[in-house]
Amino acid sequence: MLSDRERYIRCLLGQDVDRVPYCLHWGPWGTAWQRWQREGKPDSVTDARSFAAPDSGPVGVPVLCGPCPRVPHQVIAEDDDTRTWIDGWGITRRDTKHGESMPTFVRFPIAGRDDWAAYKAERMDPHHPERLAGPWREHCADWMKRDLPIQLGGYPDGLFGAVRWLLGDEECLVTFYDDPELIHDIMETMTDIYLAVFGAVVEAGVRVDIIHIWEDMCGKQGPLISPAHWREFMGPGYRRIKAFAEQHGIPLLSVDTDGQPEAIMAPMLEAGVNYLFPAEVAAGCDINDIRARYPAMGMMGGIDKRALAVGPDAIEAELARVWPAVEGGGYIPDLDHLVPDDVSWANYEYYCRALRRRVFGA
């Protein structure tokens, strides 16, 4: 029988497995968890996964790939309804205190070349010692002993992701045209940081299975930049990261982007990406179609989270819909994002049990 790590990697590479991984990657919104507590979730259930005994998913090495040192968190205004604060990237955000909502982004740290030059000098040194602070070596030694899949990289760091955090969504898109060299410099700097930090981890003897890049660069209408821009601006960094992965025997290079990514899947494959998630159904992603047209791209996600709000029959129908992709290989069935608060505890628990029955054939 394969270990969870072996099964996870082999499945995503399209190789033979004893069964598909049983994955519960996406947890609930905070307000969904609060609802479940009100609805009688057992006190013994202290997280949204372990009660269902899923396979072990990737564990992330806790090293720092974004700004370093982080910008100190600072609350600058607060009232009964909102909290305005500066996060670790230097973004000024306004959060609501009522329910789940995207923050209002008040101000971003970079408004031009001078801002970037100062920020880069102060916070983007690839070799800053704080990037490798903490007991990650001990954690990794334990994870390797337990044969868990080990991942480098993750939220909120990326190439396009970093440009968004530093300049802002609209501002960064305009900058692709008004100052392309600034975009190139930010993405090249992020790539330099990745390779310096990742190199230190593998040189410490850590067996790495996945390099993960968070981007979130698509909406329902498709990517926020064109395939040509992806190749020009992002391709060079991804090819450098892929070369590093191949040099060190790291089998998976993954990307997380919400929305509809199909227009940039070919450029991603060309640059070495071989694992993509979460394939949001509300954005028009059909996992059966994607797997048929891009068989070299391992996938996870693709199960419409909205079905969980409807009930058991809808959940069973949704699992049946994606199961041809499961049987075709190269795909891990999972939800297409976090569980919203219109999902009851009973329906979430039913989903976990129903997915488990299908995976294990019982």
C-alpha positions, 0 to 999 in steps of 0.5 A: 500500500502506498503512503499518503505522500506517495499516493499524492505525488503519483496521483498528480503525476498521472501514475498508477495509485492504489486509490485516489487521495482522500483530501479535505484541503479547503476548510470553512469560513470563520462564520461557517464554523460559528454556525456549525457550533450553534447547530450542534457540532460535537465538542470533540470536533475541534477542526474541520478535517481530522474527524473525517480521517483524511489523508495527510496533505502537504505541510509547508516549510515555515520560512519567509518568502515575502517582505522581510522583515515584515512591516509591523502590524498597526491598527490605525482606526477602529469603530464598532463596525470596522478595523483599519490596519496595516498588514505585514506587506504594508497594505492598509486594509479596512475589515468589517467586524460583521460577517465574512467579506473581502477587506477594503484596500485603502492604500498599497505600499508601492506607487512608483519606482522610488517607493519600490527602490526603498521597499526593495532595499529595506525588505526584499533581501533574498538572504536576510537571516530572518527568512530562515529563522525558527525551528523549521529544520526540526519540523522537517526532520519529523515530517520526513520521518513520518513520510509526509509530503513537504511543500515550499512556498504558499499564500500569500507569496507569488509573482503576480501575487506580489505585484498585486499586493504591492501595487494594487489590482488596478494599479498593477494592471496599468503598470504592465503597460506604463512601466513594464520594467517595474513589473519585471523587477518585482517578479525577478526579485521575488524569484531571487528570494524563492531560489535563495530560501528554497536553496537553503532548505534543500541544502539543509537536507530537506526532501521537498515534494512540492514548490507552490506559487500562490497567484490568484490572478483570474476571475470569472471572465478569465485571467487578469493578464493575457497569455502573451503577458504571462509568457513575457513577465511570468515565464522567466521566473517560473522557468528558473523555479522549474529548473531548480525543482528538476535539479533537486528532484522536486516532482511538483510545481503547483499554482493556486489561482481562483477563477477561470485559468484556462487561457493561461494553462498552456503558458503555465505548462510550457514553463513547467507548472504541472499542478493547478487548483482549485478549478472553481465551478462558479467561474465555468471550470469543468474538471472533466473537460479540463482534464481531457484537454490538459492531461499533463496538468495535475489538478485538485478541486473542481467540486462545486462548494455550492452543492453543500448548501443544497443537501445530500442529493446535490452532494451525491450528484456533484460527486458523480459529476466529477468522478469520471475525472477521478477515474481518468487519473491525475486529479484529486477530488476536493472542493473548489474553495473554502466552505461558506456559511450557507452550508450546515454542519449536517451537510458538511459532515455528509459531504466528508462521509460521502467523499470518503465512501467513494474514495474507499469504495465502501 
